[in-house]
Amino acid sequence: MYGAMMVIALVWAFVRDLHPGWWTFEGPTAIAAAAGLGIGLGLVGVVLSKQMEAHVPGVQQLGDRFATILAGADTKDAVALAFLSAVGEEALFRGCAQEEWGLWPATILFAVVHSGPERVYLWWTASAFVFGIGLALLYEYQGGLLAPILMHSTINAINIRSLGKRGAELREAKLQMDW
């Protein structure tokens, strides 16, 4: 799916001549600033995610659902999935949709794509909307995709790894109960 998003983004960007601004930096200091800002805001996003999960039952229930899906995902899996999702989604939603339609339509579309089959998944949609605003503003501020990709990757990698570990523990506990 993320590969398809990237292909769509690349074709869209090529046809509409959007890609030159994706990687425009004025020297190594600008690259370091974008990287630091993206990773730093990603860590803030992880803390906010953990706080929501600790204090909102619906978010905890959603976390349990994702933990079951991601059970056993190790660090390598989490980093790979996080990087692929961040690059594909940021190129499509920030690099193309936001450039063409603006911040709000791109953010709403980003949130809608993060939906699921049950009511509990509305928490995922809501968090994608909030984080999508942050990613969109970061894209506007930085003028490129590096900072949003690193913010998105950081949030996803840490959360996927945490959920994978939790899912494995839940699976092990269930096996012991069934035994």
N, CA, C and O of each residue as an XYZ file, in Angstrom:
716
protein
N       0.819     -1.182      0.000
C       0.000      0.000      0.000
C       0.874      1.261      0.000
O       0.602      2.207     -0.740
N       1.921      1.271      0.829
C       2.774      2.463      0.904
C       3.575      2.653     -0.373
O       3.871      3.781     -0.768
N       3.922      1.556     -1.008
C       4.583      1.639     -2.299
C       3.663      2.272     -3.339
O       4.095      3.098     -4.143
N       2.396      1.879     -3.314
C       1.417      2.470     -4.239
C       1.257      3.963     -3.961
O       1.168      4.763     -4.892
N       1.221      4.336     -2.689
C       1.134      5.755     -2.348
C       2.327      6.523     -2.906
O       2.177      7.627     -3.429
N       3.506      5.931     -2.789
C       4.708      6.590     -3.271
C       4.687      6.727     -4.789
O       5.070      7.767     -5.324
N       4.245      5.690     -5.481
C       4.157      5.756     -6.940
C       3.157      6.834     -7.357
O       3.437      7.622     -8.261
N       2.006      6.874     -6.709
C       1.007      7.907     -7.010
C       1.608      9.289     -6.766
O       1.454     10.194     -7.587
N       2.291      9.446     -5.638
C       2.899     10.743     -5.317
C       3.950     11.134     -6.350
O       3.999     12.287     -6.778
N       4.788     10.187     -6.751
C       5.835     10.500     -7.725
C       5.253     10.882     -9.083
O       5.714     11.833     -9.715
N       4.243     10.141     -9.530
C       3.607     10.471    -10.813
C       2.926     11.832    -10.713
O       3.092     12.681    -11.589
N       2.160     12.035     -9.643
C       1.470     13.314     -9.426
C       2.485     14.458     -9.396
O       2.298     15.480    -10.055
N       3.545     14.280     -8.637
C       4.562     15.325     -8.507
C       5.253     15.605     -9.835
O       5.543     16.758    -10.155
N       5.517     14.555    -10.607
C       6.165     14.735    -11.905
C       5.242     15.486    -12.869
O       5.661     16.439    -13.525
N       3.994     15.051    -12.945
C       3.032     15.669    -13.861
C       2.779     17.132    -13.494
O       2.670     17.983    -14.376
N       2.688     17.420    -12.214
C       2.351     18.774    -11.756
C       3.581     19.595    -11.360
O       3.441     20.736    -10.919
N       4.789     19.028    -11.510
C       6.056     19.688    -11.192
C       6.105     20.153     -9.729
O       6.444     21.300     -9.438
N       5.761     19.240     -8.825
C       5.720     19.558     -7.392
C       6.983     19.155     -6.651
O       7.292     19.737     -5.611
N       7.713     18.186     -7.150
C       8.816     17.568     -6.408
C      10.028     18.447     -6.143
O      10.739     18.171     -5.177
N      10.325     19.496     -6.929
C      11.552     20.247     -6.621
C      11.614     20.800     -5.197
O      12.697     20.876     -4.616
N      10.495     21.178     -4.636
C      10.484     21.736     -3.288
C      10.545     20.716     -2.174
O      10.692     21.089     -1.010
N      10.437     19.448     -2.495
C      10.421     18.423     -1.454
C      11.729     18.357     -0.692
O      11.714     18.050      0.500
N      12.840     18.625     -1.314
C      14.150     18.417     -0.697
C      15.036     19.644     -0.785
O      16.258     19.507     -0.847
N      14.469     20.822     -0.794
C      15.247     22.047     -0.912
C      15.790     22.448      0.454
O      15.029     22.785      1.360
N      17.118     22.408      0.594
C      17.763     22.812      1.841
C      18.928     23.718      1.507
O      19.600     23.542      0.491
N      19.152     24.665      2.350
C      20.272     25.583      2.144
C      21.410     25.207      3.084
O      21.684     25.896      4.067
N      22.061     24.104      2.759
C      23.242     23.682      3.502
C      22.967     22.644      4.565
O      21.816     22.346      4.884
N      24.059     22.090      5.117
C      23.954     21.024      6.122
C      23.280     21.477      7.409
O      22.657     20.666      8.093
N      23.391     22.752      7.751
C      22.740     23.246      8.967
C      21.221     23.142      8.849
O      20.542     22.785      9.812
N      20.694     23.455      7.672
C      19.249     23.359      7.452
C      18.782     21.905      7.508
O      17.704     21.614      8.025
N      19.598     20.994      6.975
C      19.259     19.570      7.027
C      19.253     19.099      8.482
O      18.337     18.393      8.904
N      20.271     19.487      9.244
C      20.347     19.100     10.654
C      19.173     19.683     11.442
O      18.614     19.014     12.311
N      18.804     20.921     11.143
C      17.668     21.553     11.839
C      16.376     20.815     11.519
O      15.572     20.557     12.415
N      16.169     20.474     10.252
C      14.957     19.745      9.871
C      14.926     18.377     10.537
O      13.882     17.942     11.023
N      16.073     17.695     10.559
C      16.143     16.371     11.179
C      15.875     16.463     12.680
O      15.099     15.677     13.224
N      16.512     17.414     13.341
C      16.308     17.578     14.782
C      14.874     17.935     15.123
O      14.299     17.405     16.074
N      14.303     18.837     14.340
C      12.922     19.244     14.584
C      11.961     18.081     14.347
O      11.049     17.852     15.142
N      12.165     17.351     13.255
C      11.294     16.219     12.954
C      11.358     15.137     14.016
O      10.324     14.653     14.477
N      12.566     14.755     14.407
C      12.726     13.707     15.426
C      12.226     14.207     16.782
O      11.547     13.475     17.502
N      12.555     15.439     17.128
C      12.111     16.003     18.410
C      10.603     16.064     18.516
O      10.036     15.661     19.531
N       9.944     16.562     17.478
C       8.477     16.611     17.500
C       7.878     15.210     17.464
O       6.808     14.975     18.025
N       8.567     14.279     16.804
C       8.107     12.890     16.826
C       8.123     12.316     18.230
O       7.203     11.598     18.622
N       9.163     12.628     18.987
C       9.237     12.159     20.379
C       8.133     12.787     21.229
O       7.566     12.125     22.098
N       7.831     14.049     20.983
C       6.705     14.701     21.669
C       5.409     13.971     21.312
O       4.562     13.741     22.175
N       5.261     13.611     20.037
C       4.080     12.862     19.601
C       3.944     11.518     20.286
O       2.837     11.091     20.615
N       5.068     10.851     20.502
C       5.041      9.554     21.204
C       4.571      9.753     22.643
O       3.744      8.987     23.136
N       5.090     10.771     23.313
C       4.677     11.053     24.692
C       3.179     11.346     24.744
O       2.477     10.849     25.625
N       2.694     12.144     23.810
C       1.255     12.447     23.765
C       0.438     11.180     23.510
O      -0.614     10.984     24.119
N       0.915     10.332     22.621
C       0.224      9.061     22.342
C       0.132      8.202     23.594
O      -0.920      7.645     23.909
N       1.254      8.104     24.304
C       1.281      7.284     25.526
C       0.361      7.861     26.604
O      -0.304      7.113     27.321
N       0.323      9.177     26.716
C      -0.556      9.814     27.701
C      -2.026      9.566     27.360
O      -2.831      9.270     28.243
N      -2.365      9.685     26.094
C      -3.747      9.413     25.677
C      -4.113      7.962     25.980
O      -5.205      7.681     26.476
N      -3.206      7.056     25.683
C      -3.492      5.647     25.920
C      -3.636      5.345     27.414
O      -4.430      4.490     27.807
N      -2.874      6.042     28.230
C      -2.928      5.814     29.669
C      -4.207      6.365     30.302
O      -4.651      5.862     31.334
N      -4.802      7.397     29.692
C      -5.916      8.090     30.341
C      -7.250      8.009     29.611
O      -8.267      8.443     30.152
N      -7.274      7.470     28.409
C      -8.521      7.402     27.646
C      -8.812      5.935     27.312
O      -8.096      5.328     26.516
N      -9.854      5.367     27.913
C     -10.144      3.941     27.697
C     -10.288      3.557     26.219
O      -9.819      2.493     25.814
N     -10.922      4.399     25.420
C     -11.082      4.079     24.001
C      -9.753      3.981     23.272
O      -9.587      3.151     22.378
N      -8.808      4.830     23.657
C      -7.479      4.788     23.040
C      -6.743      3.535     23.494
O      -6.009      2.930     22.712
N      -6.932      3.140     24.751
C      -6.318      1.899     25.238
C      -6.909      0.695     24.497
O      -6.180     -0.227     24.131
N      -8.209      0.702     24.277
C      -8.846     -0.387     23.534
C      -8.308     -0.437     22.103
O      -8.050     -1.519     21.575
N      -8.141      0.711     21.484
C      -7.566      0.763     20.142
C      -6.135      0.233     20.154
O      -5.736     -0.505     19.253
N      -5.367      0.605     21.169
C      -4.006      0.100     21.304
C      -3.979     -1.416     21.397
O      -3.107     -2.062     20.816
N      -4.938     -1.987     22.130
C      -5.025     -3.449     22.226
C      -5.291     -4.081     20.855
O      -4.728     -5.125     20.525
N      -6.160     -3.433     20.059
C      -6.446     -3.937     18.712
C      -5.177     -3.932     17.858
O      -4.848     -4.921     17.203
N      -4.473     -2.800     17.879
C      -3.254     -2.704     17.088
C      -2.165     -3.631     17.631
O      -1.373     -4.173     16.859
N      -2.120     -3.817     18.950
C      -1.129     -4.724     19.535
C      -1.347     -6.143     19.026
O      -0.384     -6.858     18.750
N      -2.592     -6.551     18.903
C      -2.908     -7.875     18.385
C      -2.440     -8.021     16.941
O      -1.900     -9.057     16.554
N      -2.652     -6.974     16.151
C      -2.246     -6.992     14.740
C      -0.726     -6.997     14.608
O      -0.170     -7.688     13.754
N      -0.065     -6.221     15.458
C       1.386     -6.029     15.345
C       2.196     -6.964     16.242
O       3.413     -6.816     16.353
N       1.533     -7.915     16.875
C       2.204     -8.821     17.812
C       3.478     -9.400     17.219
O       3.475     -9.973     16.130
N       4.569     -9.236     17.964
C       5.843     -9.804     17.555
C       6.682     -8.911     16.655
O       7.809     -9.272     16.316
N       6.159     -7.752     16.258
C       6.965     -6.849     15.421
C       8.201     -6.433     16.214
O       8.089     -5.858     17.297
N       9.382     -6.729     15.664
C      10.604     -6.359     16.361
C      11.062     -4.972     15.898
O      10.369     -4.312     15.124
N      12.203     -4.545     16.363
C      12.697     -3.195     16.050
C      12.897     -3.020     14.551
O      12.526     -1.986     13.995
N      13.470     -4.005     13.899
C      13.703     -3.922     12.456
C      12.380     -3.782     11.702
O      12.264     -2.961     10.793
N      11.387     -4.584     12.081
C      10.064     -4.504     11.451
C       9.439     -3.126     11.681
O       8.889     -2.518     10.763
N       9.533     -2.650     12.915
C       8.924     -1.360     13.270
C       9.559     -0.217     12.489
O       8.856      0.652     11.972
N      10.887     -0.217     12.402
C      11.588      0.856     11.673
C      11.246      0.798     10.192
O      10.986      1.833      9.579
N      11.244     -0.393      9.610
C      10.935     -0.531      8.185
C       9.517     -0.076      7.876
O       9.299      0.701      6.946
N       8.556     -0.558      8.650
C       7.158     -0.172      8.438
C       6.962      1.322      8.662
O       6.251      1.981      7.904
N       7.589      1.850      9.698
C       7.471      3.281      9.998
C       8.048      4.132      8.871
O       7.445      5.124      8.460
N       9.213      3.739      8.378
C       9.852      4.513      7.307
C       9.024      4.457      6.023
O       8.787      5.487      5.391
N       8.585      3.257      5.638
C       7.794      3.125      4.412
C       6.483      3.898      4.500
O       6.093      4.574      3.548
N       5.802      3.801      5.638
C       4.534      4.529      5.779
C       4.767      6.028      5.779
O       4.007      6.769      5.155
N       5.791      6.482      6.458
C       6.058      7.924      6.529
C       6.431      8.495      5.171
O       5.923      9.548      4.787
N       7.302      7.827      4.444
C       7.718      8.343      3.139
C       6.534      8.365      2.168
O       6.287      9.374      1.506
N       5.808      7.253      2.087
C       4.667      7.187      1.168
C       3.581      8.191      1.518
O       3.085      8.900      0.642
N       3.213      8.257      2.779
C       2.126      9.150      3.193
C       2.537     10.614      3.117
O       1.752     11.448      2.666
N       3.734     10.937      3.543
C       4.149     12.346      3.511
C       4.322     12.850      2.081
O       3.955     13.985      1.777
N       4.873     12.023      1.209
C       4.991     12.436     -0.192
C       3.612     12.682     -0.792
O       3.413     13.663     -1.508
N       2.659     11.798     -0.505
C       1.325     11.935     -1.070
C       0.522     13.070     -0.419
O      -0.019     13.933     -1.111
N       0.451     13.056      0.914
C      -0.435     14.011      1.586
C       0.163     15.407      1.730
O      -0.536     16.399      1.519
N       1.440     15.500      2.085
C       2.057     16.820      2.218
C       2.626     17.290      0.883
O       2.334     18.399      0.436
N       3.434     16.450      0.250
C       4.124     16.866     -0.957
C       3.220     17.093     -2.156
O       3.538     17.908     -3.022
N       2.098     16.388     -2.221
C       1.187     16.547     -3.364
C      -0.140     17.184     -2.955
O      -0.467     18.285     -3.399
N      -0.904     16.491     -2.110
C      -2.246     16.988     -1.771
C      -2.197     18.366     -1.119
O      -2.989     19.242     -1.468
N      -1.285     18.566     -0.186
C      -1.203     19.863      0.485
C      -0.754     20.961     -0.482
O      -1.243     22.089     -0.425
N       0.172     20.619     -1.361
C       0.630     21.596     -2.354
C      -0.494     21.990     -3.297
O      -0.599     23.156     -3.678
N      -1.334     21.042     -3.679
C      -2.395     21.293     -4.649
C      -3.673     21.863     -4.016
O      -4.288     22.773     -4.570
N      -4.065     21.329     -2.865
C      -5.366     21.659     -2.302
C      -5.305     22.478     -1.025
O      -6.305     23.075     -0.627
N      -4.159     22.517     -0.384
C      -4.016     23.256      0.854
C      -3.960     22.356      2.074
O      -4.184     21.148      1.998
N      -3.653     22.981      3.200
C      -3.428     22.284      4.456
C      -4.659     21.507      4.926
O      -4.551     20.324      5.248
N      -5.812     22.147      4.970
C      -6.994     21.499      5.556
C      -7.513     20.328      4.735
O      -7.756     19.266      5.308
N      -7.697     20.462      3.426
C      -8.150     19.278      2.668
C      -7.170     18.107      2.762
O      -7.594     16.958      2.888
N      -5.870     18.384      2.701
C      -4.876     17.309      2.799
C      -4.925     16.648      4.173
O      -4.811     15.427      4.280
N      -5.093     17.448      5.221
C      -5.142     16.903      6.582
C      -6.399     16.076      6.797
O      -6.347     15.018      7.426
N      -7.518     16.545      6.285
C      -8.772     15.786      6.409
C      -8.655     14.460      5.661
O      -9.068     13.420      6.175
N      -8.100     14.490      4.460
C      -7.910     13.259      3.699
C      -6.976     12.300      4.430
O      -7.232     11.096      4.473
N      -5.896     12.825      5.004
C      -4.969     12.022      5.791
C      -5.703     11.338      6.949
O      -5.483     10.157      7.215
N      -6.567     12.076      7.628
C      -7.320     11.509      8.749
C      -8.290     10.432      8.277
O      -8.405      9.381      8.908
N      -8.984     10.685      7.177
C      -9.964      9.724      6.668
C      -9.291      8.407      6.270
O      -9.858      7.332      6.468
N      -8.095      8.495      5.716
C      -7.369      7.278      5.341
C      -7.027      6.453      6.580
O      -6.887      5.232      6.496
N      -6.894      7.110      7.715
C      -6.612      6.419      8.973
C      -7.927      6.131      9.697
O      -8.200      6.679     10.765
N      -8.718      5.278      9.102
C      -9.989      4.885      9.707
C     -10.070      3.370      9.685
O      -9.252      2.699      9.057
N     -11.049      2.851     10.367
C     -11.175      1.406     10.447
C     -12.624      0.979     10.478
O     -13.529      1.810     10.395
N     -12.843     -0.323     10.596
C     -14.191     -0.877     10.447
C     -15.112     -0.733     11.662
O     -16.316     -0.970     11.564
N     -14.546     -0.345     12.799
C     -15.368     -0.257     14.005
C     -15.261      1.128     14.622
O     -14.352      1.897     14.307
N     -16.199      1.430     15.502
C     -16.259      2.749     16.145
C     -14.962      3.102     16.886
O     -14.563      4.267     16.903
N     -14.310      2.125     17.489
C     -13.090      2.381     18.259
C     -11.993      2.989     17.380
O     -11.118      3.698     17.879
N     -12.038      2.715     16.088
C     -11.028      3.257     15.174
C     -11.181      4.765     14.960
O     -10.290      5.392     14.386
N     -12.284      5.358     15.407
C     -12.427      6.818     15.322
C     -11.339      7.525     16.135
O     -10.975      8.661     15.829
N     -10.819      6.854     17.171
C      -9.702      7.428     17.928
C      -8.469      7.541     17.038
O      -7.714      8.508     17.143
N      -8.263      6.568     16.170
C      -7.144      6.592     15.231
C      -7.320      7.735     14.226
O      -6.378      8.462     13.913
N      -8.556      7.871     13.730
C      -8.854      8.946     12.788
C      -8.629     10.305     13.440
O      -8.040     11.199     12.832
N      -9.097     10.459     14.679
C      -8.927     11.734     15.393
C      -7.460     12.035     15.649
O      -7.019     13.172     15.479
N      -6.701     11.023     16.057
C      -5.275     11.276     16.308
C      -4.539     11.568     15.005
O      -3.619     12.386     14.987
N      -4.928     10.915     13.922
C      -4.310     11.205     12.622
C      -4.628     12.631     12.194
O      -3.796     13.294     11.574
N      -5.812     13.101     12.515
C      -6.164     14.490     12.187
C      -5.285     15.463     12.967
O      -4.743     16.409     12.396
N      -5.144     15.232     14.274
C      -4.337     16.120     15.109
C      -2.867     16.072     14.685
O      -2.243     17.113     14.484
N      -2.322     14.872     14.551
C      -0.930     14.761     14.129
C      -0.763     15.255     12.691
O       0.279     15.804     12.334
N      -1.792     15.056     11.871
C      -1.753     15.555     10.497
C      -1.626     17.066     10.438
O      -0.922     17.596      9.579
N      -2.301     17.765     11.346
C      -2.150     19.223     11.416
C      -0.697     19.567     11.744
O      -0.101     20.451     11.129
N      -0.144     18.857     12.720
C       1.253     19.091     13.091
C       2.199     18.820     11.929
O       3.116     19.603     11.679
N       1.986     17.727     11.222
C       2.832     17.392     10.071
C       2.682     18.437      8.963
O       3.662     18.821      8.325
N       1.460     18.889      8.744
C       1.205     19.900      7.708
C       1.861     21.228      8.053
O       2.450     21.879      7.190
N       1.760     21.628      9.314
C       2.393     22.884      9.735
C       3.915     22.774      9.664
O       4.598     23.728      9.292
N       4.435     21.614     10.021
C       5.875     21.384      9.937
C       6.339     21.445      8.483
O       7.394     22.009      8.192
N       5.569     20.876      7.583
C       5.887     20.939      6.156
C       5.900     22.397      5.689
O       6.805     22.816      4.968
N       4.896     23.160      6.103
C       4.831     24.577      5.728
C       6.032     25.340      6.297
O       6.656     26.142      5.601
N       6.342     25.084      7.549
C       7.423     25.790      8.229
C       8.783     25.445      7.633
O       9.610     26.326      7.394
N       9.005     24.148      7.397
C      10.299     23.687      6.896
C      10.418     23.811      5.384
O      11.524     23.924      4.854
N       9.296     23.791      4.691
C       9.334     23.906      3.244
C       9.833     22.662      2.533
O      10.255     22.738      1.379
N       9.792     21.530      3.195
C      10.234     20.276      2.596
C       9.702     19.089      3.368
O       9.039     19.249      4.392
N       9.992     17.909      2.878
C       9.446     16.681      3.458
C      10.305     16.024      4.535
O       9.819     15.148      5.250
N      11.559     16.420      4.668
C      12.444     15.727      5.605
C      11.903     15.756      7.038
O      11.785     14.704      7.666
N      11.580     16.914      7.556
C      11.108     17.014      8.950
C       9.802     16.242      9.161
O       9.706     15.488     10.128
N       8.779     16.401      8.283
C       7.564     15.598      8.484
C       7.804     14.088      8.382
O       7.218     13.314      9.139
N       8.665     13.671      7.447
C       8.957     12.232      7.335
C       9.616     11.722      8.609
O       9.275     10.642      9.091
N      10.549     12.478      9.155
C      11.221     12.032     10.380
C      10.290     12.083     11.592
O      10.364     11.211     12.459
N       9.424     13.079     11.666
C       8.437     13.125     12.754
C       7.513     11.913     12.666
O       7.304     11.210     13.654
N       6.967     11.676     11.487
C       6.042     10.562     11.255
C       6.738      9.228     11.527
O       6.166      8.354     12.179
N       7.972      9.065     11.032
C       8.727      7.827     11.242
C       9.005      7.574     12.718
O       8.885      6.447     13.198
N       9.374      8.624     13.428
C       9.685      8.484     14.852
C       8.463      8.022     15.629
O       8.539      7.076     16.413
N       7.336      8.692     15.408
C       6.096      8.311     16.100
C       5.747      6.863     15.779
O       5.495      6.064     16.680
N       5.733      6.531     14.490
C       5.324      5.184     14.100
C       6.304      4.113     14.570
O       5.876      3.066     15.057
N       7.592      4.349     14.437
C       8.569      3.316     14.811
C       8.466      2.969     16.292
O       8.423      1.796     16.662
N       8.426      3.992     17.127
C       8.373      3.735     18.570
C       7.038      3.109     18.958
O       7.002      2.166     19.749
N       5.940      3.627     18.407
C       4.630      3.070     18.755
C       4.443      1.655     18.207
O       3.887      0.796     18.891
N       4.902      1.409     16.982
C       4.773      0.062     16.414
C       5.595     -0.931     17.236
O       5.124     -2.031     17.526
N       6.808     -0.555     17.608
C       7.650     -1.457     18.410
C       6.995     -1.741     19.755
O       6.951     -2.888     20.201
N       6.490     -0.703     20.393
C       5.826     -0.855     21.687
C       4.584     -1.743     21.567
O       4.362     -2.624     22.397
N       3.789     -1.508     20.540
C       2.580     -2.309     20.341
C       2.921     -3.747     19.958
O       2.228     -4.678     20.367
N       3.977     -3.932     19.182
C       4.405     -5.289     18.830
C       4.820     -6.086     20.054
O       4.500     -7.267     20.187
N       5.539     -5.414     20.943
C       5.968     -6.062     22.187
C       4.755     -6.385     23.061
O       4.639     -7.484     23.601
N       3.861     -5.416     23.187
C       2.643     -5.621     23.982
C       1.787     -6.737     23.391
O       1.241     -7.553     24.134
N       1.663     -6.782     22.077
C       0.888     -7.833     21.426
C       1.464     -9.208     21.682
O       0.726    -10.165     21.915
N       2.791     -9.308     21.639
C       3.446    -10.591     21.921
C       3.188    -11.012     23.361
O       2.947    -12.188     23.631
N       3.238    -10.055     24.289
C       2.970    -10.362     25.698
C       1.519    -10.800     25.898
O       1.255    -11.744     26.643
N       0.579    -10.120     25.238
C      -0.833    -10.503     25.339
C      -1.061    -11.895     24.766
O      -1.816    -12.688     25.327
N      -0.405    -12.187     23.645
C      -0.533    -13.504     23.025
C       0.027    -14.581     23.948
O      -0.575    -15.643     24.106
N       1.183    -14.306     24.559
C       1.803    -15.265     25.476
C       0.910    -15.500     26.701
O       0.739    -16.637     27.141
N       0.348    -14.425     27.245
C      -0.544    -14.556     28.397
C      -1.782    -15.376     28.036
O      -2.240    -16.190     28.838
N      -2.319    -15.171     26.852
C      -3.489    -15.934     26.411
C      -3.133    -17.410     26.245
O      -3.919    -18.284     26.611
N      -1.950    -17.689     25.695
C      -1.521    -19.076     25.535
C      -1.373    -19.762     26.884
O      -1.745    -20.926     27.033
N      -0.834    -19.049     27.871
C      -0.673    -19.615     29.210
C      -2.025    -19.861     29.867
O      -2.204    -20.846     30.583
N      -2.978    -18.961     29.621
C      -4.324    -19.158     30.183
C      -5.017    -20.349     29.525
O      -5.727    -21.103     30.190
N      -4.810    -20.516     28.227
C      -5.423    -21.629     27.510
C      -4.767    -22.959     27.866
O      -5.393    -24.014     27.768
N      -3.516    -22.902     28.275
C      -2.758    -24.090     28.615
C      -3.270    -24.649     29.886
O      -2.764    -25.666     30.361
